[in-house]
């Protein structure tokens, strides 16, 4: 479902023992996770991990539509499961200069972000 420069992806569990099925049983209906498009997922994981955010995926894995994805621990991001997404065919390695501020990272190594009009492009 398109929503401007981003999109909304509706999830339905394939069964009660799947990650989405377990989430629904535990928390009920609602937002499962928020995803952010990045140009270089490996550089993003390195920067976020260095800031003290726990990585669920230390290396990217295959996602839908051929994307590379990785998840960040919700306990370090206000309780929100956060996904990084590098769309298939993305080859830019310009770096994410304000990614931590974009995802609302609040760790001992990264003070609470202030709105500064991020220059990081949201993809997807």
N, C-alpha and C positions, 0 to 999 in steps of 0.2 A: 504494500500500500504506500504510495508516494506521499511525502509530506515536505514539500519544498526541496532543499538540498539534501535532505535525509530521507529516511523511510521508517515505517512501522512494520515490524514483522510479528505476525500473530502465531503463537505456538500452541500446539495441541499435543498432549502426551500420547505416545504410542502404547503406553501401558502404565500400570501403577508403580512399577519398579524402575521406571526411567527417571532421569534427573528432573524433568518437568513434572512428571507424575508425583514424585516424592515432594517436590516444592508445593504443588497444589494441595496435597494431603496435609502438609505441615502448616502452610500459611493461607490457604484459600486462594481465590482468584485475585489477580492484580498484576502489577509490574513484576516481571521475572528478573530482567536485567536491562541496563542501558549500555549501548555500544557507541564507541567513538571511532571514526575513520582516521587512520594514520597512514602516512606515506611509507614509513620504514618501521615495521613492527618490532624487529630485533633491536633497533636503536631506541625505540620507545620503551621496550621492556627493560633495557639496560638503564635508562635514565630514571624510570619509575622505581625499579628495584634499588638503585643507588640512593634514592630519596627516602628509603625505608618502608615503602609500601610492599606488603607481602604479595608475591605472585603465586596464583594458583597454577598457572602454566609458565614455567621458566623458559620454555621454547614454544614457538607458534605451532598450532595444529591446524588441520584442514577444517574449514567451515563450509557453510552453504555457498553456492554460486562460485565455488573455486577460490574463495577468500582464505587468507591465513588469519587465524584468530588466536587470542590468548585472553584469559580471565585474570582479574585482580581480586584480591580478597576483600569481601564487603566490610569486614571489621575495620579496615583502614580507610574506608571511603563512605563513612556515614551510614553503614548498613546496606549499601547498594552494591549488588553484584555488578561489576563493570567489565565490559568486553572491549578489547582493542581489535580493530578489523582493518586488515590491509587487503583491499580488493585485488582480485586477480589481474595481472598485467601491470600493476603499479611498480615502477622501477625507480622512482625518484628517491634520492637519499639526501634530501636537503636538511633533514633534522627537524625535530619538533621543539621549537624554542619556548613554547608556553604550555606544553601538554599537561604538566602537573597542575597548573592553574585552571586549565580547561576541565579537568575531571574533578576539581574540588578537593584536591589532595591536602590533607591536614596531618602531617607527621612531625615528629620532633625535628627532622632535618628540613622540612619545608613548612614555613609559617603559613597561616591561613591566607589564601589568595585574596588580592584586592582586584576589583574589576579594572582592567586596563585596556579593554578592547583588544582581545587576543588577535594576533596575526596568524594563527594557525588555521589552516583551511580544514573544514570538516568535509570528509568525503563520504560517498555512499548514497 
